Amino acid sequence: MASAFVGGPAFAKVVVSGAGPAGLLAARSILDHRPDVEVEVFEKRGDPRSEQISGFRAYSLGLNIRGRSALQHWPGLWERVAAKGVLSDKFFLHLGGFQLQLRANREGGVPTLLIGRNDLCAALLEDLQERHGSRLSLHFGEALKEVDLTSRRCLTSAGTAVRYDDLLGADGVNSAVRRAMAAAGFRSDAVDLPGQFKVWVGPCPSNLDPLAVHAMSSKGLTLFSIPRVDGRLCTILSWNDSPPSFLEDDDEAIAQHLQQDFPSFGAPALESVAQLRQQRPSKATTVRANRYHDLEGRALLLGDAAHSTGGTLGQGANSALTDAVVLDKLLQATTPEKSVVQDVGEEFSKLRQPEGLALWKLLQLPPKGLWALPYTAAQFAAGLLSRAVPMVASQPVQSLLSETTTPYTEIVSSSKFWLDKALVDAPGASSGEFESG
Ligand SMILES: Cc1cc2nc3c(=O)[nH]c(=O)nc-3n(C[C@H](O)[C@H](O)[C@H](O)COP(=O)(O)OP(=O)(O)OC[C@H]3O[C@@H](n4cnc5c(N)ncnc54)[C@H](O)[C@@H]3O)c2cc1C
């Protein structure tokens, strides 16, 4: 592909907005397949390699078989990422003073990789720099502020004007690229889910298994703790209504309050409480779009920028990495003729948009009201049956999501009965406006 600039640089320029898992892996993919391209990545926040300790981005997540298969698409990448996390399926639910083990590590199973989001990004970044340092420039702490798809120019938060030949919007739920994609026929929405959360990283209490996920609830609050490779726990404190008033207290009072509400966890270290206090609460957002590319503006959306279920299904990073694999396969199979988006954008939307929308539909489960209990009972029975007669019985939805690579669209088809009940209550579900277009 020739450079789009008359008298400009020899390389065509791909700008990537967002250095999360989707953006970093997509950058690698483009640099792998397009030797005549240079990539410029803009990331609103700091370098993940130096932002390890506190703040919202310190949260940990689980990469299941989908994320693992995606990373294994690139030789050696899974091993590199896995070295920064903990492999475990162990899950304990704490009820009062009791703990109930809901999941154990299965013999012959594919354990989940529990990893800090920043650690995942750090591994992808190291790999990217090692491979493509010479055609890559990284701008941390610099966001894309304005995006003009007509002139193919962006303005960054540092006031720099940047021209691009292709633009990848991998900039998460509040994507600046998605906001700019207002072309005829493009539709998207971003809806906040109820509730808020804060995150802290701290020592694992001595009475908790340091290699397991722990969940506990009390008085409208939930603690969800995930082990880290450094032996500490990443804990997410969430609530559904207004923020708990004790979070306004001093650090010792907050620690005491948490100890009373969560005796299994005990009092968090004061250094952990300080992280809580200094943080603004975050919220989860769902994103839908009816297509992921804009041919005229040469823009492509990936990951949360295109489809988000707000972290609740445990699929966001897994599906973001899968987006990058699909992009990679398309680039590999296509003879470069025009720009990246012109060559593969349409096919990318065709392959990924139905999957993104299917994920949003699955988020609407379980159905509410009268159907909630029968659904739970049916899922429980499916769990038992699929273990007893795996060749005959279908697995429950959560297992299909986290233990298989069954396309989300197939899970939607096989869950049609329950989804019909659940989608009745979901705003905008029946209009079909997000079916691909
Ligand atoms: C608490 C929590 C738990 C989760 N647990 C799981 C889990 O267990 N499993 C799972 O698969 N997923 C999980 N997720 C979801 C997962 O983190 C996301 O789906 C995943 O990170 C998406 O990757 P991404 O690269 O598309 O977007 P992001 O990771 O959101 O990265 C986007 C990046 O773009 C940057 N950015 C934003 N705007 C701009 C701009 N204008 N210019 C430049 N940069 C910009 C942001 O700073 C960010 O770094 C969880 C999410 C949360 C919040």
The ligand as an ORCA input file, in Angstrom:
! r2SCAN-3c Opt
* xyz 0 1
  C     -13.553     -4.936     37.335
  C     -13.475     -5.597     35.997
  C     -13.321     -6.970     35.904
  C     -13.227     -7.584     34.659
  N     -13.075     -8.934     34.592
  C     -12.935     -9.543     33.403
  C     -12.679    -10.942     33.308
  O     -12.614    -11.649     34.310
  N     -12.519    -11.488     32.083
  C     -12.586    -10.741     30.944
  O     -12.408    -11.289     29.847
  N     -12.821     -9.410     30.993
  C     -12.991     -8.801     32.186
  N     -13.210     -7.447     32.251
  C     -13.359     -6.682     31.007
  C     -12.012     -6.373     30.382
  O     -11.176     -5.694     31.276
  C     -12.207     -5.533     29.152
  O     -13.217     -6.083     28.362
  C     -10.924     -5.473     28.336
  O      -9.916     -4.808     29.072
  C     -11.180     -4.783     27.018
  O      -9.976     -4.513     26.375
  P      -9.868     -3.271     25.397
  O      -8.466     -3.230     24.966
  O     -10.932     -3.374     24.381
  O     -10.276     -2.015     26.284
  P      -9.604     -1.424     27.585
  O      -8.917     -2.473     28.376
  O     -10.663     -0.621     28.260
  O      -8.504     -0.447     27.011
  C      -8.845      0.734     26.361
  C      -7.732      1.719     26.588
  O      -8.009      2.904     25.856
  C      -7.624      4.016     26.640
  N      -8.379      5.183     26.153
  C      -9.659      5.522     26.407
  N     -10.004      6.625     25.725
  C      -8.909      6.994     25.022
  C      -8.644      8.047     24.107
  N      -9.578      8.954     23.783
  N      -7.408      8.132     23.569
  C      -6.447      7.216     23.876
  N      -6.645      6.202     24.743
  C      -7.872      6.078     25.292
  C      -7.941      3.617     28.060
  O      -7.171      4.349     28.994
  C      -7.585      2.140     28.042
  O      -6.275      1.885     28.465
  C     -13.308     -6.810     33.487
  C     -13.467     -5.422     33.570
  C     -13.561     -4.830     34.807
  C     -13.739     -3.332     34.884
*
